């Protein structure tokens, strides 16, 4: 039956391609782009040796998603995000939102950044998926592979740099959206951008709520975001941002073992301030940030048990500063010097104190790029990071890019990634172990990309091999409770393919495929991931159809339950007026073939979901 659904999905996508009409609108895909995550200065993606995926504002907008991570899980090869319901990820037991890149990520091995500043829970170390709101994003740059040279611990498996929205055009623009759909799911959004003279602002409010597709699986969240900027002159500017998220959700437990009153009441916040300079031969910034969270969690009870007497209560923080300066002293050369400082930790209790601890990290790094003869770029650097608990760590990286013919790029790189154990793994709850050591790995990769037909057709093939050590896993102990230990070596290897084709000015096809082989399999990292999507925009209409097929996905920590599935999603919209001033009506469907599958073991995903909405811009 699953094979039939895959065939149906492919036929539906093919049918949309055949129905295309040659009507002109703006380009639907971005094949080239400038990125900042690789060197901390603006560089062409084809000049750096790392594998970087870029998801732009228009691509995010066409999904009508409120959460950002599902968009990335579809459109970035090698990246997969776990999910458990119609909307919301949650925290603690039964949560989803684990990010894996190339089979590395469980825990906190993929680093999420807001404008280059790290975002994670100070006690538990994990990312904060419910706080990453699609409407607040200009674009996303994903480094598929270690980013520890520039970003240190937690960037072992990769980096997701969320570049937040700013209002770039003179004047004001306001957007509002209302959505309603299956399981009493409601989504509301309003944002406003304003730009006058040297001042710019962007503010947004999002509210999502759902009854959930299972009993006792309600979820609601309110997100607020503010971004301010002021340009003093052509050389100096200041920016500041504030993000707040208040969420409440209930975990129903596994279908085979329901849990009652397992509720989470969460407040998360992050704020940052940056002063930037930009001259002909040098540019840089000073950035400070502060992330915090307050968690009230009722661990609930199973049938036959007594309700909890005490709530789990925690307060965590992640505070730091970054200083970096890039120099371009002679043609084709650029180098960046930087210093980072972070302090992360917090305290927690459940009837009695559990932990009260913080960790300091201080680092310095250097990265250089040299372009030669318009066809060769050499890139390399080194970082030294000192952790107050584990001591020092050296992180080198080296790579080269060759552009032998027009539109072609051949890249090769060797990079080291590492991750320090988090406070939960060392000091909170069995199976904690204060003697844990940092994990580390070497990533070797080669890629070939080619653009043809004046940039309308783009393809990229990447091969990678990962050699890691000191992987932290929970291991049963003879005669004792399980324990977190460094289990030794692991290897991952695989292939990633991406093809984008602008068939007509109003018709684009994009697809990606990734294959992953792991010596020590983990859950949430599929062996095969295939995505194929079509965007078609005839006149005032727009249609998006895409399918994702997954093979070899382990859904449980012991890697005993394996899932193969395919889902078909679609969106159709009609616009009255222009994009700057108008109204759109849209309808979207997810899992239209009603595939039955689970990503988290014991948490079946919903069948077909339908949402409809209105989007107004003025």
Secondary structure, DSSP 8 states (H G I E B T S, - for coil): -HHHHHHHHHHHHHHHHHT------S-S---S-EESTTTSS-EEGGGSSS-EEEEEHHHHHTTT-SBSHHHHHHHSTTEEE---SSS---SSTT----EEETTB-TTTTEEEEETTEEE--TTT----GGG-BGGGEEEEEEEES--HHHH-TT-SSEEEEEEE----SSEEEEEEEEEEEGGGEEEEEEEEEEEETTEEEEEEEEEEEE--SSTT--EEEEEEEEEEEEE-SSSEEEEEEEEEEEEEEE--EETTEEEEEEEEEEEEEEEEEEEEEE-SSEEEEEEEEEEEEEEEEEEEEETTS---SS-EEEEEEEEEEEEEEEE--STTEEEEEEEEEEEEEEEEESSSEEEEEEEEEEEEEEEEEEEETTTEEEEEEEEEEEETTTEEEEEEEEEEEE--STTEEEEEEEEEEEE---HHHHHSSTT--TT---EEEEEEEEEEEEEEGGGTEEEEEEEEEEEEE--EEEEEETTEEEEEEE---EEEEEEEEEEEEEEETTEEEEEEEEEEEESS--TT--SEEEEEEEEE--TTEEEEEEEEEEEEEE-STTS--EEEEEEEEEEEEEEEE-SSSEEEEEEEEESTT----EEETTEE--S-EEEEEEEEE-
